[in-house]
Amino acid sequence: MKKILSLLIALSISMMFSAGAVSFAQDAAAEAESSLKYDAKAYDRALSLMNGLLDEAVFGDAPGQLLTRAEFVRGVAKTFGVPEIEGSSIYSDVKEDHKYIGAINAAYLSGWISEADTFNPDLQITYPQALKIVLCAAGYGLLVDTKGGFPTGYMTVANSIGLLKSITMADADLVSSANATILFYNLMFAPVFEIVSWGGRMEYEKGKETYIEKIYDAYSIEGIVTATEHNSILLDAPFKKDSGRIAIDGIEYKYEDSDIYLLGKSVVAYCAKEDDSLIKQVYCLLLGRKNEEMTISAENFDKIGGEYIQYYVDNRLQKANLDSAYKVIYNGRRVAVFEDYMIEDIGAEIRLLSNNGDDEYEYIFIDSYAYGIITSVDYVNGYIAFKTPSQLIDLTEGEEHASYFRNDKGNRIEIYELVKDTAMAVKTSADGRIYELTVISDTATGLVTAVYEGANELEIDGKTYKVSNEFEKNYIDTGVIALGDRINAVIGIHGEIALLLSSAAETRYGLLHDVKRDTSSLERKTYVKILTDAGKFEVFELAKKITADGAEAMLNYNDAYTYISGKLAEAQADSAGPVLVIKYGTNENGLITMVDFASNDTSNFGKVLNAQDALTRYYKNAALSYRNAGFPSKVMLETSTIVSVPQDINDRDDEDNYTIGTYLMLSSNIGNYTVDVYDVDETGNAAYVVIYMADAETGKMAAYTDNYMIEKVATAIVDDETGFKLQCWTNNKFETVFMPDSVTVNKTSGSKTLVPGDIVRFTMQKGKVKRVYVDYDYSSGVHVSDKKGGGEFNLPNAQHYISFVSGKVYNVGSNTILISSAEDAEGNTTFTYEDIRPYSINSNIACFDSATGEIRTIKIENIHTYKGYGQNADTVILRSDFGIPKSAFIIR
């Protein structure tokens, strides 16, 4: 909510005080270099307020950017809500195509800048010039003339009303984005200028109202955050069904940027005076100045005793005082008491918070992480499977639990931004109701030069790292890594080694495609071609000696070639036609040092897998039906690597006929799959699954299931191949793909040419479009080309878990949309009670504007409905997966 001065009021006020305006053309340009120093804390606070009030950083979001005169004028116009005024400028050097001509015209007509021949819009603005604009806009123009005019009077008045707090610029300095933003913040809390008449005598006074109250109709609330929608200072606090809630001193408010990390902090919140709703909206929230925090690592923690916490600093015991009613928050949720298990891992951290400026801490926050690598993400149902630890996390939002996702910089992201093979730090509350997952990207790579068993330490290339308890247990105690290994490890949140990405001892799964021997030189070599779990065919050289199938005797290059080629020939001659799946390991130089072929022994079914386990095939050419991320009563696929291969042996020479994926690519609405299953662990999950496809071209798996709305189509040449570049919108971002001329676009009624507005899915091959599935044909004039009765339709292939609904919008709610696809004889949509159907809708709404040919994202409240636009209401196409809303596309 933002209330700003009307143009009429803004112009009338500024015209009253325009006498104080000084021409920029008469100002001398600053010759000294600008000081880019700024108060970082003041800037962060100011930027937070600006984003809350204006939804944008009006002076730019690069703090070190030096502003031009035009940029600063535009920012001030935005601040005061003065609309831009188009048309020619009185200044000869402000052309009609200048980006900010509208703001410059508004500033001139408002009296902030005076008439002159030129304005020099693209010169960098000086500190005194910036103050002049702000004070004229704020109505202090007449007062500054009584204080000495430009620039002395402006400096004097600015200082007297608090505009210069946290600003240390000199007169000749240029103005950066950071200091302009701090100036904005100071202005918001400056008193509104008033003129008072006393018996015919005019006096200038500071009013009681501030500019944040005057311009934005706001009032402030100061207090302590006692709850967010998912945590509270109370034990066993219930979850809120509605997200975006916060409680300050026990009173609930709406706040879109609510976050569990606000709990316990002193804040200043701003609400609208005119908001008379039961639960008021906070549209801007700032942290209070009395918040004090201190962190203690688990390694340095000693004990909590009575009303103090004891810890070590440089091997010396220190104490911090605790409030007598201190509260413990473990991984985001309140717990009754502190327990030792909460900090037993070396990477745990304790954060103490005082929110009132005294020397006692009221809150103890404890953060403890587990670490894992994503093996698959079910974006539709909200599940993430991890390799280490082997677990499946249910992330479905609801009354039972909630999830927070953050990138490696700590910023909130959405689940669809997570991808396979991403290393994650996972924090789970004691009651299992809050999950916080943070992307971690820092790694340590090199030779293991020392191993300190039982000491939670590891040395890599001479540098000593702490290691997490899980890392110690999973990799050091088991001998997975040893002295002299070259490893690539993930560094955790607090600098500890947390995960192993790869090592010389680690093995991987692959599909052996070919083996070759090079005898052309004295240094004879053997090479193998493998389809790796990354989905690429790669050629590896064998080490001079390798281990095969766990045999004690190592094979030289010649014997290795004979052994491997024999295994490959056996597989190719098998009447059942299985492919040759292997486990293999490489050394620090990338040479294969071990290879393991499958046995059919299932006696170890359910064993714990590690790199030294023999490869075991549990099912061979089995006909299994897929349901719910697995083959029921047989095996689960939540953490599996799945490879589809041609069933016809003659098609297996073509590398393009192989696809690597996850269980998300399988469908439960078709017949049995023919599969081979390898290495099933104690949770029932298979490590590697081969699925044989009857048709290499159209099989039962699709490489791409996301929908793309096309915005632009352009002819192009890529890699000497002619075709089309398609600019598309998918998953809240634009992507450009290349479609060769050889690709034919088909729909049920025949072929078509792709145009802006079409909604499609692609099967990709080597970065190019291989096939196109048309789900909405914009050019046909029909809502959906392949729809069933009633506006509902499924995909015209086997993947029926993806379905669509289309129609015109009757009305919308907070997360519900009412549509109709019924038409009368004239082709107008009818909206009778029988015609209208309700559907759930998510926030991913892309709107294609037929008039401009452009795509933009909109919120549900911005949809054009029949209630407001009649027959010009928007057409909507809703995509659902397993009946759950996935995305929405609007045709306007």
Secondary structure, 3 states (H helix, E strand, C coil): CCCCCCHHHHHHHHHHCHHHCCCHHHCCCCCCCCCCCCCHHHHHHHHHHHHHHHCCCCCCCCCCCECEHHHHHHHHHHHHCCCCCCCCCCCCCCCCCCCCHHHHHHHHHCCCCCCCCCCCCCCECEHHHHHHHHHHHCCCHHHHHHCCCCCHHHHHHHHHCCCCCCCCCCCCCECEHHHHHHHHHHHHCCEEEEEEEECCEEEEEEEEEEHHHHHHCEEEEEEEEEEECCCECCCCCCCCCCCCEEEECCEEEECCCCCHHHCCCEEEEEEECCCCCCCCEEEEEEECCCCEEEEEEHHHEEEEECCEEEEEECCEEEEEEEEEEEEEEECCEEECCCCHHHHCCCCCEEEEEECCCCCCEEEEEEECCEEEEEEEEECCCCEEEECCCCEEEECCCCCCCEEEEECCCCCEECHHHCCCCCEEEEEECCCCCEEEEEECCCEEEEEEEEEECCCCEEEECCEEEEECHHHHHHHHCCCCCCCCCEEEEEECCCCCEEEEEEECCCEEEEEEEEEEEECCCCCCEEEEEEEECCCCEEEEEEEEEEEECCCCCCEEHHHHHHHHHHHHHHHHHCCCCCCEEEEEEECCCCCEEEEEECECCCCCCCCCCCCCCCCEEEEEEEEECCECCEECCCEECCCCEEEEEECCHHHCCCHHHCEEECHHHCCCCCCCEEEEEEEECCCCEEEEEEEEECCCCCCCCCCCCCCEEEEEEEEEEECCEEEEEEEEEECCEEEEEEEECCCCCEECCEECCCCCCCEEEEEEECCEEEEEEEEECHHHCCCCCCCCHHHEEECCCCCCCEEEEEEEEEEECCCEEEEECCECCCCCECCCCCCCEEEECCCCEEEEECCCCEEEECCHHHCCCHHHHHHHCCEEEEEEECCEEEEEEEEC
